[in-house]
Amino acid sequence: MSRTRPTSRSILRGLKYPMTFLTLPLLVGVSTAMSYLTAPSLTAPARLHAFFPPPALDPLRPTVAVVLGRDVTEVADALAPYAVFRASGAFNVVTVAETREPVMLTGTLDVLPHYAFAQLDAALGHAPDVIVVPNVPNIHANEALRLWVKRHGQGSSLVLSVCVGAEMVAATGLLDGRAATTHWGDIARIERTYPTVQWVRGQRYVDDGQVISTAGILSGMDGALHVIARLRGRLLARQTAQTPYAARWPGASNTTDWQLPSLHVDQISGPLAGQFRVQEGAWHTARSSSRTRRRRNAYGARGWWVTSRRAHGSSQTRAHRVKG
């Protein structure tokens, strides 16, 4: 019995159903591509702005603006005070930069600022109540930031510098003749560059009226709590210090203002590393005494040293933040 060879008509008849099944998605894809190509083109920043509009500003609340450099900004200096102010629930808290394009924080974290400088000025109609200046290492590449901070700092804004952000504030001239502090590892270098500033060592923060400066890195949380106390009262500052955003930090400012939960140094382990009280409100330098015992905490978090020593017949436990 001979077999009949398939004709071209039978082959086409067999392909009819698969082709019908594939045609509809193909047409939809072509239509979508054509509409995308013929639609008005949007730049990448414009598409980001469309998806992430600036937050609304409550006119009844003071506004805290955390400035970000156009190239890189220290992540902890910027985000730690930001979180504390947000946790208080009493402020508009926004990030602001020269332009509303993604900028990088240390650790290669890209952030889209809420506002550009000019946009925030227009949205508020006045200066921000508080300007937080984190460490922006490249001062010369951020002239617009320097001038914006200087203009508002000479007006009504309260300026809070965090860590080596004091160098940027010093570059504005706002610290001339004032007392200020900064990271212990940079204070000598910055002091040589800005000798008209009264640089203070051994303090978590220094309040000199319209300008408040904090010491190394997470001292910005103490500075933020102090600003909350100044503008909204000590009760709110204490309540904010107990929130999950702030309670993992000892919060020991120049006094024992915030009374955060504390642990004995020997109890520190695991995720609780770093959650201890810093006595006397100052970091203890690792070079302080030959009798000082140094050891890493049980969690081994990078950069944390815990030191214990005998002084005047009593045991004192302090902490030291090693830069980096």
C-alpha positions as CSV (number, residue, x, y, z in Angstrom):
1,M,0.0,0.0,0.0
2,S,1.5,3.2,-1.1
3,R,1.6,6.3,1.1
4,T,0.5,9.7,-0.2
5,R,3.1,12.4,0.1
6,P,1.8,15.5,2.0
7,T,1.0,18.3,-0.3
8,S,1.8,22.0,0.3
9,R,-1.9,22.6,1.0
10,S,-2.0,20.0,3.7
11,I,1.2,21.5,5.3
12,L,-0.4,24.9,5.3
13,R,-3.6,23.6,6.8
14,G,-1.5,22.0,9.6
15,L,0.2,25.3,10.3
16,K,-3.0,27.3,10.4
17,Y,-3.8,26.8,14.1
18,P,-0.3,27.4,15.5
19,M,0.0,30.6,13.3
20,T,-3.4,31.8,14.5
21,F,-2.3,31.2,18.1
22,L,0.9,33.2,17.6
23,T,-0.5,36.1,15.5
24,L,-2.4,37.9,18.3
25,P,0.6,38.3,20.7
26,L,2.8,39.3,17.8
27,L,0.4,42.0,16.7
28,V,0.0,43.3,20.3
29,G,3.8,43.4,20.7
30,V,4.2,45.3,17.4
31,S,1.5,47.7,18.4
32,T,3.1,48.4,21.8
33,A,6.5,48.9,20.2
34,M,5.1,51.3,17.6
35,S,3.3,53.4,20.3
36,Y,6.5,53.5,22.4
37,L,8.6,54.6,19.4
38,T,6.1,57.3,18.3
39,A,5.4,58.6,21.8
40,P,7.2,61.7,23.0
41,S,10.6,60.6,24.4
42,L,11.3,61.0,28.1
43,T,14.8,61.2,29.5
44,A,15.8,58.8,32.3
45,P,15.5,61.4,35.0
46,A,12.1,62.5,33.7
47,R,10.8,58.9,33.9
48,L,12.2,58.6,37.5
49,H,10.4,61.9,38.4
50,A,7.2,60.6,37.0
51,F,7.3,57.4,39.1
52,F,8.7,59.2,42.2
53,P,7.3,62.7,42.7
54,P,8.6,64.8,45.5
55,P,6.8,64.3,48.8
56,A,4.1,66.8,49.9
57,L,5.3,69.2,52.5
58,D,3.1,69.9,55.5
59,P,3.1,73.7,56.1
60,L,2.4,73.2,59.8
61,R,5.6,71.2,60.3
62,P,9.2,72.4,60.2
63,T,11.3,71.0,57.4
64,V,14.5,69.2,57.7
65,A,16.6,69.1,54.5
66,V,19.5,66.5,54.3
67,V,21.9,67.7,51.6
68,L,23.5,65.2,49.3
69,G,26.6,65.7,47.2
70,R,26.6,65.4,43.4
71,D,29.3,62.7,43.5
72,V,29.3,60.9,46.8
73,T,28.0,61.3,50.4
74,E,28.8,59.3,53.5
75,V,25.8,56.9,53.9
76,A,25.6,56.8,57.7
77,D,26.0,60.6,58.0
78,A,23.0,61.1,55.8
79,L,20.6,58.3,56.6
80,A,21.0,58.1,60.4
81,P,19.8,61.6,61.2
82,Y,17.2,61.3,58.4
83,A,15.8,58.2,60.2
84,V,15.8,59.9,63.6
85,F,13.9,63.0,62.3
86,R,11.4,60.8,60.5
87,A,10.9,58.7,63.6
88,S,9.9,61.8,65.6
89,G,6.9,62.3,63.3
90,A,7.1,66.1,63.8
91,F,9.1,67.2,60.7
92,N,9.0,67.2,57.0
93,V,12.2,65.3,56.2
94,V,13.6,65.4,52.7
95,T,16.8,64.9,50.8
96,V,18.0,67.7,48.5
97,A,20.8,68.0,46.0
98,E,22.0,70.2,43.2
99,T,19.8,68.4,40.7
100,R,17.1,65.8,41.0
101,E,19.1,63.0,39.5
102,P,20.4,59.9,41.3
103,V,23.4,60.5,43.4
104,M,25.7,57.9,45.1
105,L,26.2,57.3,48.8
106,T,29.2,55.4,50.1
107,G,28.8,51.7,49.6
108,T,27.5,52.4,46.0
109,L,24.0,53.0,47.1
110,D,22.2,55.3,44.6
111,V,19.6,57.7,45.9
112,L,17.1,59.9,44.0
113,P,16.9,63.2,46.0
114,H,13.4,64.4,46.8
115,Y,14.2,67.9,45.6
116,A,16.8,69.9,43.8
117,F,17.9,73.0,45.7
118,A,15.8,75.4,43.6
119,Q,12.8,73.1,43.7
120,L,12.8,72.9,47.5
121,D,13.2,76.7,47.8
122,A,10.2,77.2,45.6
123,A,8.1,74.5,47.3
124,L,8.7,76.0,50.8
125,G,8.7,79.7,49.9
126,H,11.3,80.1,52.7
127,A,14.5,78.5,54.0
128,P,14.4,75.0,55.5
129,D,14.2,75.1,59.3
130,V,17.0,72.6,59.6
131,I,19.8,71.7,57.1
132,V,21.7,68.5,57.8
133,V,25.2,68.4,56.2
134,P,26.8,65.0,56.1
135,N,30.3,64.3,54.9
136,V,30.6,65.3,51.3
137,P,34.3,64.6,50.7
138,N,34.7,66.6,47.4
139,I,34.0,70.1,48.5
140,H,35.3,71.7,45.3
141,A,33.0,69.6,43.1
142,N,30.0,70.7,45.2
143,E,30.1,74.5,45.0
144,A,26.3,74.7,44.5
145,L,25.8,72.8,47.7
146,R,28.2,75.0,49.6
147,L,26.6,78.2,48.5
148,W,23.1,76.9,49.2
149,V,24.0,75.9,52.8
150,K,25.8,79.2,53.2
151,R,22.9,81.3,52.0
152,H,20.3,79.6,54.2
153,G,22.8,79.3,57.2
154,Q,23.3,83.1,57.1
155,G,19.5,83.4,57.2
156,S,17.1,81.5,59.4
157,S,18.1,77.8,58.9
158,L,19.6,75.8,61.8
159,V,22.6,73.9,60.4
160,L,23.6,70.5,61.7
161,S,26.9,69.1,60.5
162,V,27.5,65.4,60.9
163,C,31.0,64.0,61.2
164,V,33.4,65.4,58.6
165,G,30.4,67.4,57.2
166,A,31.8,70.1,59.5
167,E,34.5,70.6,56.8
168,M,31.9,71.6,54.3
169,V,30.2,73.9,56.8
170,A,33.6,75.4,57.7
171,A,34.1,76.1,54.0
172,T,31.0,78.2,54.0
173,G,32.4,80.5,56.7
174,L,29.5,79.7,59.0
175,L,31.8,78.3,61.6
176,D,34.2,81.2,61.8
177,G,34.6,82.2,65.4
178,R,32.3,79.4,66.5
179,A,33.0,76.3,68.5
180,A,32.6,73.0,66.6
181,T,33.6,69.4,66.5
182,T,34.0,66.7,63.9
183,H,35.4,63.2,63.5
184,W,38.3,62.6,65.8
185,G,40.5,61.2,63.0
186,D,40.1,64.3,60.9
187,I,39.9,67.1,63.4
188,A,43.6,67.9,63.3
189,R,43.7,68.1,59.5
190,I,40.5,70.3,59.4
191,E,41.8,72.5,62.2
192,R,44.9,73.3,60.1
193,T,42.7,74.3,57.2
194,Y,40.2,76.3,59.2
195,P,42.1,77.8,62.2
196,T,39.4,80.4,62.9
197,V,37.1,77.7,64.2
198,Q,37.3,76.7,67.9
199,W,37.6,73.0,67.4
200,V,36.4,70.9,70.4
201,R,37.5,67.4,71.1
202,G,35.9,64.8,73.2
203,Q,32.3,65.9,72.7
204,R,29.5,64.0,70.9
205,Y,28.1,67.3,69.6
206,V,28.7,71.0,70.1
207,D,25.8,73.5,70.1
208,D,26.9,77.0,69.1
209,G,23.5,78.6,68.5
210,Q,22.6,78.5,64.8
211,V,25.2,75.8,64.0
212,I,25.4,72.4,65.7
213,S,28.2,70.0,64.9
214,T,28.6,66.4,65.8
215,A,31.5,64.0,66.1
216,G,32.2,60.9,64.2
217,I,29.6,59.2,62.0
218,L,26.6,58.0,64.1
219,S,27.0,60.9,66.5
220,G,24.6,62.5,64.0
221,M,21.8,60.6,65.8
222,D,22.7,62.4,69.0
223,G,22.8,65.7,67.1
224,A,19.4,65.0,65.6
225,L,17.9,64.2,69.0
226,H,19.3,67.4,70.4
227,V,17.7,69.4,67.5
228,I,14.4,67.7,68.2
229,A,14.7,68.7,71.8
230,R,15.5,72.3,70.9
231,L,12.7,72.7,68.4
232,R,10.0,70.3,69.7
233,G,10.8,69.7,73.4
234,R,12.8,67.2,75.4
235,L,9.8,64.9,75.8
236,L,9.6,64.2,72.1
237,A,13.3,63.7,71.9
238,R,13.1,61.1,74.7
239,Q,10.2,59.4,72.9
240,T,12.0,59.4,69.6
241,A,15.1,57.9,71.2
242,Q,13.0,54.9,72.2
243,T,11.8,54.1,68.7
244,P,13.2,51.1,66.8
245,Y,15.0,53.6,64.5
246,A,17.1,55.0,67.3
247,A,17.0,52.5,70.2
248,R,19.8,50.4,68.8
249,W,22.1,53.3,69.3
250,P,23.4,54.2,72.8
251,G,22.2,57.8,72.4
252,A,24.5,59.0,75.1
253,S,25.0,62.6,74.1
254,N,27.0,65.1,76.1
255,T,24.8,64.2,79.0
256,T,22.6,61.3,79.8
257,D,19.6,63.1,78.2
258,W,18.0,60.3,76.3
259,Q,18.6,57.4,78.8
260,L,18.4,54.7,76.1
261,P,18.5,51.0,77.1
262,S,22.1,49.9,78.0
263,L,23.9,46.6,78.3
264,H,27.0,45.7,80.2
265,V,29.9,45.4,77.7
266,D,30.3,41.7,78.4
267,Q,26.7,41.1,77.4
268,I,27.2,42.5,73.9
269,S,26.7,39.9,71.2
270,G,25.0,39.2,67.9
271,P,22.7,41.9,66.5
272,L,22.9,43.8,69.8
273,A,26.5,44.7,69.2
274,G,26.9,48.5,69.7
275,Q,23.8,48.8,71.9
276,F,25.5,50.0,75.0
277,R,25.9,53.3,76.9
278,V,28.9,55.5,76.2
279,Q,29.8,57.0,79.6
280,E,30.8,60.6,80.0
281,G,29.5,61.4,76.5
282,A,32.9,61.1,74.8
283,W,34.8,58.4,72.8
284,H,37.8,57.0,74.5
285,T,40.9,57.1,72.3
286,A,42.6,53.8,71.7
287,R,45.9,55.4,72.5
288,S,44.8,56.6,76.0
289,S,46.7,54.4,78.4
290,S,49.1,51.4,78.5
291,R,46.8,49.9,81.0
292,T,43.9,49.9,78.6
293,R,42.7,46.6,77.4
294,R,41.4,46.5,73.9
295,R,39.2,43.8,72.4
296,R,36.7,43.4,69.7
297,N,33.1,43.0,70.8
298,A,31.6,39.5,70.6
299,Y,29.8,40.3,67.4
300,G,33.0,41.4,65.7
301,A,31.4,44.4,64.0
302,R,34.0,46.2,62.0
303,G,35.3,49.4,63.5
304,W,34.0,48.9,67.1
305,W,36.5,48.7,69.9
306,V,35.4,48.3,73.5
307,T,37.9,49.5,76.1
308,S,37.9,49.0,79.9
309,R,40.3,50.5,82.4
310,R,40.6,51.2,86.1
311,A,40.5,54.9,87.1
312,H,40.2,56.4,90.6
313,G,39.3,53.0,92.0
314,S,36.3,52.3,89.8
315,S,35.8,50.5,86.5
316,Q,34.9,52.6,83.5
317,T,33.7,51.3,80.2
318,R,33.8,53.4,77.1
319,A,33.6,52.9,73.4
320,H,35.7,54.0,70.6
321,R,34.6,54.2,67.0
322,V,37.6,53.3,64.7
323,K,37.2,55.2,61.5
324,G,36.4,53.1,58.5
